[in-house]
Every structure is written in C-alpha cells, then in structure tokens.
C-alpha cells in the first residue's frame, strides 16, 4: 500500500475510490473495503482510500474533545491488512470545510483523483455542514464519468456497526461488544516509563505505559482488564489497570499499568502494544496495600483462568 498526501500531481490508473474518516476501521468499513477491492479488480483499476486528517470534528469543534479509536499510524496499519493499493490523506482545515458538496466532488474526486468508480457507506455524508448525501453525490457526478455505489450497513444483532457505538461500548467497559464490532481486539501502544515501583513492592511489577504526546486515543473505562501484551515480537498474557490508583495515590492523573505474566526482564524505554480481551472489574480504593495485594492475586487467577479457557 502506498501512502500519499493529496496533491495536484496525483495520478492513478483507473481509481476506484472510497471516502471517509474510517475511525476504528471496523466491520462496517471492512464491508466497504471488500467491495472496493472487488470493483477495482473488475474494472482493472486500483483501490484508493481517501481520508481526512486531522479528524474533521477536532478541527471544527476544538473545544469539544473527541477521542478516537485509531491514531493515524494505527489506521494505516489496519488498511495495510486489506491490501489496499493507495491510502490518500487529505489535510483537513477550517477553510477546506467550507467547500460545498458539489465543489468537493468536482475539485477532489473528479479533477484531482480522476475517480472512475466511487463506493460509499450507507450513511455517507460530505461537504460543508455535511450537506451532501448519496442522492446528492449521484446528482453532482453526472457528466464526470464515474458511477456511485452505496454499500449497505453491516449489522450485528440487527444494529448497524458504527464508530460511535464502539466508543460508547469502550467507555462502558464493554470490551467484548467493542471487539465484536471492530472485528479485532481494541488496542493501544506506548512507551514503558519509570513509575513509583509500588507494583514491584506488592509482588506485581508493572510496566507504566506512556502514550504519545498530544494523544487523542480513546481509553476504555477505568478498571482492570485481561490483556495480551506484545513486546519485541513476543506475546504475554497479562492484566492492565487504567485509573488513578486511589489506594496508593491521591492524584487525579490517569495511569496505565500492565503486569505481564511469566515475564522477567527490563522493559524501560521499550514500545509496548496492548490488546484488550475482557473487562474484569472497576478500579477500587482498598483500605491498605495488603487488601490491594490480595485483590491483585485474585485478578491474576481470574485472568489466567480466562486465557486458559480460550
């Protein structure tokens, strides 16, 4: 897959295009991408994903924080797995947002991309104030020499999968539900940094995970999780806590701490990847460290049993 920034010299042979923010690259998106690849093959062309960065809502509503399911790097990694030919990033700005729907079709899809076939999701909207829908797409594309194809919603138990529903599931600790809609395990990636070594004192040494600066990645609900941890191309079962560590700290800062099972080594400064498998319990303030230690042992036994039964 070739990653581009859109410019006037952009040239692709018979582009079959889809457009969107694709936050999460979930099963609904996967259905669109599968059709994209199929049509590109049928037309003897190349598959093109056009996406916006930064996310439009973070540009248009900077005072209303939006936490995303993917970083741009993670999104690129997900698209790589689909064997898309071209991933095109269109820089999003307030000025660009003022482009009316039909002008977007003419200037971007027709003139710059030279689109031959366009595939969109069932609820696709575009242009200034999201005024454009599929009907407007078909009306505005007349004379530009490309067809518009609408892909129906991907449903789970009769409910359309969406990025918003996945965010809500994660915010409520519904990891299994979120993973089912994503089609893969939700994850995060960060650098292991030095902490206060309280976990080591309790007999449960932890890797303190620091996310990239200016990170907009959505963290699941505070609590303890069963996770799979990848480090140096090795995978370890483990447990992870997201929260403020109320038993040992009076600070409100959110910490991410992972305890790797059957691991003995130095992780400081290394990049660590985490996949969430199950929500175990909420974060609790215990009376003392002894109670906390006992609970951690119970958590570890429960999570070991969880992975043992898979």
C-alpha positions in Angstrom: 0.0 0.0 0.0 1.3 3.4 -0.9 0.5 6.3 1.4 0.0 9.7 -0.2 -0.8 13.3 0.6 -3.3 14.6 -2.0 -1.7 17.0 -4.4 -2.2 18.2 -8.0 0.3 15.7 -9.4 -1.7 12.7 -8.1 -2.1 10.1 -10.9 -3.5 6.6 -10.5 -4.7 4.2 -13.2 -8.5 3.8 -13.1 -9.0 4.8 -9.5 -11.8 3.0 -7.6 -12.3 5.3 -4.6 -14.0 5.3 -1.2 -14.1 8.4 1.1 -14.4 8.7 4.9 -12.7 9.2 8.3 -12.8 5.4 8.9 -12.3 5.7 12.7 -11.7 2.2 14.0 -11.6 0.6 10.6 -14.4 -1.6 11.9 -16.5 -4.4 10.3 -18.8 -1.8 8.6 -15.7 -0.3 7.0 -14.4 -3.7 6.1 -17.5 -4.4 4.1 -16.9 -1.3 2.1 -13.2 -2.1 1.6 -14.0 -5.6 0.4 -16.4 -4.2 -2.3 -13.7 -1.6 -3.2 -11.1 -4.2 -3.9 -13.7 -6.3 -5.8 -14.6 -3.4 -8.1 -11.0 -2.4 -8.6 -10.3 -5.9 -9.8 -13.4 -6.0 -12.0 -12.5 -2.7 -13.7 -8.8 -3.4 -13.9 -8.1 -0.4 -11.7 -6.5 0.4 -8.4 -8.2 0.7 -5.0 -8.0 4.1 -3.3 -9.0 5.1 0.2 -9.3 8.9 0.7 -9.4 10.0 4.3 -9.2 13.3 6.2 -6.6 14.2 8.8 -6.9 15.6 11.4 -10.4 14.3 12.1 -12.9 17.0 10.9 -14.6 17.2 14.3 -11.3 18.0 16.1 -10.8 20.9 13.7 -14.3 22.3 13.6 -15.1 21.9 17.3 -11.7 22.2 19.1 -13.4 22.9 22.5 -15.3 19.6 22.3 -12.7 16.8 22.8 -13.1 13.8 20.6 -11.2 10.7 21.5 -10.6 8.4 18.5 -10.3 4.6 18.1 -7.2 4.8 16.0 -4.1 7.0 15.7 -3.3 7.8 12.1 -0.4 5.2 12.4 -2.8 2.5 13.6 -5.3 3.4 10.9 -2.6 2.9 8.2 -1.6 -0.4 9.8 -5.3 -1.6 9.6 -5.6 -0.6 5.9 -2.4 -2.4 5.1 -4.1 -5.7 6.2 -6.7 -5.2 3.5 -4.1 -4.9 0.7 -5.5 -1.5 -0.4 -3.4 -0.1 -3.3 -3.4 3.6 -2.2 -4.1 5.4 1.1 -4.6 9.1 0.4 -4.6 11.7 3.2 -6.4 14.9 2.6 -5.3 17.6 5.2 -8.5 18.9 6.8 -8.8 22.6 7.7 -11.5 25.1 8.5 -11.0 26.6 5.1 -11.4 23.2 3.4 -14.6 22.6 5.4 -16.3 25.5 3.7 -16.1 23.7 0.3 -19.7 22.9 -0.7 -20.6 19.3 -1.6 -20.7 19.5 -5.4 -17.4 21.5 -5.4 -15.8 18.7 -3.4 -16.9 16.2 -6.0 -15.6 18.3 -8.9 -12.3 19.5 -7.4 -11.2 16.5 -5.4 -12.9 13.4 -6.7 -13.0 14.4 -10.4 -10.2 16.8 -11.1 -7.5 15.5 -8.6 -8.3 11.8 -8.2 -9.9 11.2 -11.7 -12.3 8.8 -10.0 -13.7 6.1 -12.2 -16.0 4.4 -9.6 -16.9 5.7 -6.1 -18.1 3.5 -3.2 -19.6 4.9 -0.1 -21.3 3.7 3.1 -25.0 3.6 3.7 -24.9 6.8 5.8 -22.2 8.7 4.0 -22.3 12.5 4.2 -19.8 15.1 3.0 -19.2 18.7 2.1 -19.9 21.9 4.0 -22.1 21.2 7.1 -22.3 17.6 5.9 -25.0 18.6 3.4 -24.1 16.0 0.8 -25.6 12.6 0.9 -25.7 9.7 -1.6 -28.5 11.2 -3.6 -26.6 14.5 -4.0 -23.5 12.5 -4.9 -25.3 10.9 -7.8 -26.8 14.2 -8.9 -23.5 16.1 -8.7 -21.4 13.4 -10.5 -23.5 13.5 -13.7 -21.1 14.2 -16.6 -17.9 13.3 -14.7 -17.7 9.8 -16.0 -18.0 7.7 -12.8 -20.6 5.7 -11.0 -21.6 5.9 -7.3 -22.2 2.7 -5.4 -23.8 2.6 -1.9 -22.9 -0.3 0.4 -25.5 -1.3 3.0 -24.9 -1.2 6.7 -23.1 -4.1 8.4 -25.4 -5.2 11.3 -24.7 -7.2 14.5 -28.0 -8.5 16.0 -29.9 -6.1 13.8 -27.9 -3.0 14.8 -25.6 -1.2 12.4 -22.0 -1.1 13.4 -20.6 2.4 13.8 -17.6 4.2 15.3 -19.8 6.0 17.8 -21.3 2.7 19.1 -17.8 1.3 19.5 -16.7 4.4 21.5 -19.8 4.1 23.8 -19.0 0.4 24.4 -15.4 1.1 25.4 -16.5 4.0 27.6 -18.8 1.5 29.4 -16.1 -1.3 29.7 -18.0 -3.5 27.2 -14.8 -4.8 25.6 -16.3 -7.9 24.1 -19.0 -5.9 22.4 -16.5 -3.3 21.1 -14.2 -6.1 19.8 -17.1 -7.8 18.1 -17.9 -4.6 16.1 -14.3 -3.9 15.3 -13.6 -7.4 14.1 -10.3 -7.3 16.0 -9.1 -6.6 19.6 -9.0 -3.0 20.6 -5.5 -1.9 21.5 -3.1 0.9 22.4 0.6 1.4 22.0 3.1 3.4 24.2 6.5 3.6 25.8 7.3 2.0 29.1 8.5 4.6 31.6 9.6 4.6 35.2 6.9 4.7 37.9 6.9 4.6 41.7 7.7 0.9 41.8 4.6 0.2 44.0 3.6 -2.8 41.9 7.0 -4.3 42.5 6.6 -3.8 46.2 3.3 -5.6 46.1 4.8 -8.5 44.2 3.2 -7.4 40.9 5.7 -5.4 38.9 4.1 -3.3 36.3 5.0 -1.6 33.1 3.9 2.1 33.2 2.7 2.9 29.7 3.0 6.5 28.5 1.0 7.3 25.3 2.4 9.6 22.6 2.3 13.4 23.3 -1.0 15.1 22.2 -2.6 11.7 22.1 -6.3 11.6 21.2 -6.7 7.8 21.6 -9.8 6.7 23.5 -9.0 4.9 26.7 -11.6 2.3 27.8 -13.4 2.8 31.1 -11.2 2.9 34.2 -10.7 -0.6 35.7 -8.8 -3.9 35.4 -8.6 -5.7 32.1 -7.4 -9.1 30.7 -4.9 -8.1 28.0 -2.4 -9.5 25.6 0.9 -7.6 25.6 3.4 -7.6 22.8 7.0 -6.6 23.3 9.9 -7.3 21.0 7.7 -9.6 18.8 6.8 -11.7 21.9 3.3 -12.0 23.3 2.4 -12.3 27.0 -0.9 -12.7 28.8 -1.4 -10.1 31.5 -3.6 -7.7 33.4 -3.8 -4.0 33.0 -5.2 -1.2 35.1 -6.5 2.1 33.9 -7.2 4.7 36.6 -5.9 6.9 39.3 -4.6 4.2 41.7 -6.8 5.5 44.6 -5.3 3.1 47.2 -1.8 4.4 46.8 -2.3 7.9 45.4 -4.5 11.0 45.9 -3.8 12.4 42.4 -6.4 12.5 39.7 -4.0 11.7 36.9 -4.9 8.7 34.8 -2.2 5.9 34.8 -2.0 2.9 32.5 -0.1 0.0 34.2 0.3 -3.6 32.8 1.5 -6.7 34.7 2.9 -9.3 32.3 2.5 -12.9 33.3 5.6 -15.2 33.1 7.9 -12.3 32.2 11.2 -11.3 33.8 13.2 -8.6 32.1 13.7 -4.8 31.7 11.1 -3.0 29.7 12.0 0.6 30.3 12.1 2.7 27.2 10.6 -0.1 25.0 7.5 0.3 22.9 4.7 -1.9 24.2 1.4 -2.9 22.5 -1.7 -4.0 24.3 -4.8 -5.7 23.1 -7.9 -5.7 25.3 -9.7 -9.0 25.8 -12.1 -8.6 28.7 -13.2 -6.2 31.5 -12.6 -7.7 34.9 -13.7 -5.2 37.5 -13.8 -1.4 38.2 -11.0 0.3 40.0 -11.4 0.2 43.8 -10.0 2.1 46.7 -8.8 -0.5 49.3 -8.2 0.1 53.0 -4.5 -0.8 52.7 -1.8 -2.3 50.4 -2.4 -5.8 51.9 -6.0 -5.8 50.7 -4.9 -4.5 47.3 -2.3 -7.3 47.0 -4.9 -9.9 47.8 -7.2 -8.5 45.1 -4.4 -8.4 42.6 -3.8 -12.1 43.2 -7.5 -12.8 42.7 -7.4 -10.8 39.5 -4.4 -12.7 38.2 -6.0 -16.0 38.9 -9.3 -15.0 37.2 -7.4 -13.7 34.1 -5.2 -16.8 33.9 -8.3 -18.9 34.0 -9.9 -16.7 31.3 -7.0 -17.2 28.9 -6.7 -20.9 29.9 -10.3 -21.4 28.8 -9.9 -19.8 25.4 
